[in-house]
Amino acid sequence: MAADLAVFLSPEGEVEGVSVNPDCPSLGCLDHWVGRDFQSFLTSESVEKLDERIGAMRADPDLVPRLIEINHVDNATWEFPIRYSIHRIYGSDHLLLLGRDMQPIAEVQQRLVAEQLARERDQQRLRSEQTFYNVALEASDAGLIMVEPDKGKIRDLNSAAALMLGTKAGSLAGTSLSQAFEGRKRDELMEALQQAAQEDETKGVEVMARRNGHSLMIYPDFFRAAGELHMLCRLVPVDAELSTSAEIAQSTALLFAATSDAIVLTDAKGVVRDANEAFLVMVDAAQMRDIRGNALAEYLARGAVDLKIMLDAALKQGRLSNYSTKMTSIVGTRTNVDISVSHLQHQGGEFGYGFVIRNVVPSEVSESEVVANAVSEDAMKNVMDLVGTASLKDLVSATSDVIEKLCIETAVQLTGNNRVAAAEMLGLSRQSLYVKLRKHGIMKSGGEDLS
């Protein structure tokens, strides 16, 4: 009764006696082990484990061996684990093995593993069904709202419904349905919807969206899921114009997300409010929250200078087209771009700007050729006429003056005659710029300083 299974081994490892606890009928009768090698009833890995443990005991008589768990095999197919404690027999080399049957624990572990696998399969199936549900809900052109009839709360809705209500889907989920409509109390609205859902003929309830004032019809239907009653409400615009505008707005949102050109929306100070995926790729940002709230100047090569020029021009003229500069990504990569800016006025008096940024493939023409082409033919002819009449040093100086004048005139023109911005663009101090303006006679034609 000291163990579930007791085995008495000879010094050669032969079984001389076996005792099975009668309370463990699963082990059966093991009398046929007697007179046979104990290792013949062990798995291969258990033979190595037992030999190592017995060898350590015989090498160190004072060693107290730890418990050892080995697997038995019998009748070719029957395998069962036993945890043994090994004991010396004083005065001889015989060993007594007292074992505890581990089959019940192994069965519990197997059931636990099976339950865990089944649970993971159920969770995977649930996630898959949830994905199918979300895709189907968003793919519908009709505005759909899932409502809990008892509480009158919005359980879920798609983007089409949120667009008709003048807001985003995330801001309405979990709120009361009546809060989305003007002059509607919860009990009164839910009672009207329940009566309409119970009618034999299709009947709707007319409401007015609180956020945009659009008139809508709600067509409710009851359905039951997991024993609970739910309501599916379909939103239909009262006028066709709203339906068309909603469709156009949805198409515009899809264009914003899918276009290959980067689009950025900022506030009046140039702080990023929203951007599409193309802009995230351009600046090497992983997600929108990495750039939202940052100044757009952080991603422009000339920083605040570029941003101020574009914002000032868009504010005065309403828009600015084809402003050439470079974008700098988070990791420092620079990209040649053309930027178009529009001044936006939103409802509620808020002002902001919209930027369309297009990646420009660098021209195969070298920079020196671009500069040479930019210089007028007359200026180059004047320099060439000096060959033979002046030293090379004087020729290079004359050429440098022509290019310097051209660059200063371009900077002054780009900045709208803002001398401070032009100096920053050229990397000069304000005093140095004035010296060069007087040197090249640009001060007279440039007009008064507008900075």
ZIMO-V181011 format. One line per field, one symbol per residue. phi: phi as a letter, one per 40 degrees, with the letter a starting at -180 (. if undefined). psi: psi as a letter, one per 40 degrees, with the letter a starting at -180 (. if undefined). A space follows every 50 residues. Layout:
phi=???
psi=???
This chain:
phi=.cacabbbbcdcgccbabbbcccbcccgcbccccgbccccbbcccccccc cccccccccbcccccccbbbbcbafgbcbacbbbbbbcbcgaccbbbbbb cbcdcccccccccccccccccccccccccccdcccccccccccbbcbccc cgbccaaccccccccgabcccbdgccccccbcgbcccccccccccccccc ccbbbcbbcccbgccbbbbcacabbfgbcbbbbbcbccbccccccccccc cccccdcbccccbbbbcccgccbaacccccccbfccacccbcgcccccbb ccfccdccccccccccbgaabfccabcbcccgcbbcbbbbbbcbbccggc babbbbbbcbcdcccccccccccccccccccccccccgbacccccccccc cccccccccccccccggcccccccccgbccccccccccccgcdcccgccb c
psi=eeidhhhhiideeiheihhhheegeddahfdedheihdeeeiiddddddd dddddddddgdehhiiihhihiihfdehhiihhihhhihheieiihhhih heddddddddddddddddddddddddddddddddddddehdihhhhihdd efihdiiiddddddefaiddedheihddeeihfhiddddddddddddeid ihhihhihhddeeihihhhihiihhfeihihhhhhhididdddddddddd dddddddeieihhhhiadeehhdiiiddddddefhdidedeheihdddei debdddddddddddddedihifhhaiihideehihhihhhhhhihiieei iaihhhhhhhhhiehiddddddddhiddddddddeeheeiiddddddddd ddddddddddddddeffhdddddddefiiddddddddddefdddeeaihe .
